[in-house]
Amino acid sequence: MIILFAAILLLFGASKLPELARSMGKATGEFKKARLESEKEIKEIDLIIK
């Protein structure tokens, strides 16, 4: 894990890390939101079919 962090630090530089972490956090949030929404739609469809 430390080696991975060091490689990212070398590739992007210290000034880009907060921006990179923020964008990764936003992407993760959007992914979870989309997953929950699709699961909700699937459950609704299952209720309609049954």
Secondary structure, 3 states (H helix, E strand, C coil): CHHHHHHHHHHHCCCCHHHHHHHHHHHHHHHHHHHHHHHHHHHHHHHHHC
